């Protein structure tokens, strides 16, 4: 069923004309002064939008046209509380899934995965241990694209063999509920065809040992949003954050959102998201 929701977007500030948006995810030394900030980013709720339900139309969407697709995959994973098992078993499953469902897959490099749970109390100022994959996060509630093209280039240079950039490179995420059906905080995905470069604002993510760059998103009346109602653990959402090939969808802004009516006894949402660099064969 289609629903309405108010997504959380970046609110443009005049400051951004002279100071790049940033977030610092490490402890800021108080000795540095009272005026030291951990962010200059301002978010706000957008106007009400329709989130279109893909239930019954799952096969209508493709990565190259819409930027996302739904695929069926039954994982052999039983427990998700061991990082080594996730790496040795689940990431191999995701690689095989990508090879089955995505065109022209040569080499695949995973550079991140994370479990999220809606029962997590993510209070402001909480420091996230990005080195601990089992440091569970709350659902992401700000509309964003995980990596900018600059961030992808940096990631490839850091993680991949020299010369890989001569091939087509995509950043594809695999998002799966760990319990279902999802009744709280489902993931909404924006049709990539409705996104303009002017909607995207690059922001630095400063971590202890790595600085990345993400896109936050300004609301546009042209956005078309989708979700899959009552999503089950075997219903995997694949979506793009980057594609170096012109003429194909480039990236899908995405965010969790609160359903207008949630069942009081609905189980909390728990999900795993895997991020992969996918290189073509040639």
N, C-alpha and C positions, 0 to 999 in steps of 0.2 A: 504494500500500500504506500502510495506517495505520502510524504509528510512535509510539514513546514518547520523550519528551524532558523535560528539566527546564529550564523557562524561568527567566529572571532577573527577579525582581520587586523592588519597593521593600520594604524592611524598615522597618516603622513604628518610630519612635523617640519617646520621651516628649518630646524636645526640640521636635518639630514642633507640639506644643500651644501653644508660645509663640514659636517661630521658624519662619518659613516655609521649606520646602526650597528650595535654590537651587544653581545652578551658575554659575561665572564663567568665561567663555571668552576672557578677555583676560589679559594678564600682570599679576600682582599685584605691586605695587612692594614690594620687600623692606624699603624704608625705612619702610613703614607699620607694621612690627612683626612679630615672629615669630608672633604668634597670628592673623594674618590668614589666613583659609581661602578656598580657591577653591570649596568645596562643603561642605554638611553632609548630603549624601544618602548613605544606606547601602543597597546592593543585596545580594541574596543569592539563591541558587538555591532555587527552589520544589520542591515534591514532584513526583514523576513524573506526567506527564499524557499522555493520548492525543492525538496530532495526526492528525485525520482527513483522509484523502486525498480530494480532490475529483475526481481523474482519473476520467473516465467519467460524472461528475455535474456537470460545469461549469455546465450550464444550470439547475441547481436553485436557484441563489442569486441574490438580487436586492438592489440597493442599498437600497430602501426597507424591505425586511423584514429581511434579514440584515446589511445595512450594507456588503456587498461583492458584486462580480460579476466573472466572467471573460468577456472579450471577445476576439475575434480581430481582429488588425490588423497588416498588413504595412507597416512603415515604409520610406520611400524613403531614409532616412539610410544612408550608407556609413561615414563616419568620425565619431567623437564627440569629437574632440580640438580642435574649434573652437567656442567659446562662441557666436559670432555665428551660425554655421550652425544650432546647436541652437535658438537663439531664433527665427531666421527660418524654418526649415523644420520642425523637430520640434514646437515649441510650436503651430504652426498645424495640424499633423497631430492633435495631442492635442485641440485645440479642436474640430476637425471630428469626431473620435471621440466626444467628450462630447456634441455636438449629435445624433449618430446614436444613442447608446446610453442617454442620460439623459433623463428626462421633463422637459418645461417648462424649457428652457434659454433664457434671454434673453442677458445679457451674461456674459462669462467674463474674469476677470482672473487671470493667473498671477503668483504672488508668490515662487516659489522652485522650483528644480530642482537635483538633485545626483546625481552619479555615485558609486557605491560599488563597492569591489572587495575581495574577501576576501584578496588578497595584500598589502594595505596593512598595514604594521606601525604600529598606532595606539597608541604607548606612552603611559602616563599622563603628563599634563602637556603633551602636544603642543598647540600653539596652532593652531586652525583659522582659515584666512582665509576668512570667510564671504562676502567680496566677490569672491573668485576662484572662480567656478563650477567650474573645472577642478582645484581642490584636492580630489582624490579622497579619500573617506572609507572606512573599514572598515564592514562591515555593522553596523547598530545591533542590539545584543544585549540591551537592556533593554526590557521590555514598557512601552509608552508609547502615548499619543495625542498627535499633533503639536501641536494647539492646544486650549486651553480656550475656552469661550465668551467670556471676557474678552479673550483674545488675538485672537479673531476680530473682535470689535468694534473693537479697536484697529487691527487690520490694515485693516479696511474704512475706518475714518476716515482712515488715513494714505494709502491707495492709491486709493480709489474716489471717484467724484463724490458730492456731497452728496445725500441722499435715497434712496440705494440700500437702506438698511436697512428701508424700507417693503415691500420684496419678500422673498420667501423666499431665504435664502442658505444654501448648502452649501459645505463645504470637501471637495473630492474629490481624492484622490491617484490618479495613474496610475503603476503600478509595472511595469516591463518588464525582463526579462533582456536583456543585450546579447550574451550568448553562451549556448548551451544544447546539450543539456539541463542544467538546474541540478542539480549533484551535490553541491555544498557550500553550506552556510548558506542554505537556502531561506527564504522569508518565510512566517511563520505569521500567520494573521489570526483574531481572536476574533469569534465570532458576537455581534453587537451586542445581540441579545435576551437574552443571558446576563450582561450587564454592568449593575451597579447603580452609582448615583452614589457610594455609600459605598466602592466599590472604587477610586475615583480620587482622587489627591492632587495638587493644583496645585503646581507648582514654577516658580520664576523661572529663565529662561535669560538671563544678562547678557552681552551682546556689547558691542563698542566703541561702536557707534552706535545700538543698539536693544536693548531688553529685552522679551523675549517670555515667554509662559507656556505650559507644557506640562503634561500629566497623566502622572505615573508611576502605576503600578498595583500594588495589593496582591493577592496570590493569593486566588482564591475557588474553592471546590470546584464551583461552578456553571458555571465557564467551559467553553465548547465551542470547541475550536481546530480550524482547518483549514489545509491547504496544498495545493499542486498539485505532485505528484511530477513530476520530469523536465520542469519548465516550460521552454518554448521561447520564443525572442524574439518570436514573433507572438502569444503568449498573454499578454494584458495583464490585470493585476489592477487593478480600480477599487475604491476603498474610501473610506468617509466618515470624516472626523474631526469633523464638526459638521453639524448640520441645525437650522435655526430653526423648522421646521414640527413642531408637536406631533403625536404619533401615528405618526411615522415613526422608523426606527432613527436613533440619534443619533451614535454613534461606535464605531469598531472599534479596540480595543487591538491592537497588532501588534509583532512582533519577529522578527529572524532567529533561527534555532536550528540547532544542530549535529545532523546526522543520526547515528543510533546507529552506522551502518556507512557509511563513506565510502571510495570507491575511491581507492587510493593515487595513481593517475595521473590522477584527475579534474581537469579544468581549474578554475581559480579562478572564483568567482562574480563576475560583473560586471553591474551593473544601473543603470538610471536611474529616478529617481522625480521626478514633477512634481506640484506642489501648485497647486490652482486654487480661486479663489473663483467659485462658480457661482450666479448670480442668476436667479430666475424672471422670466417676462415681466411678471407683474402683482404 
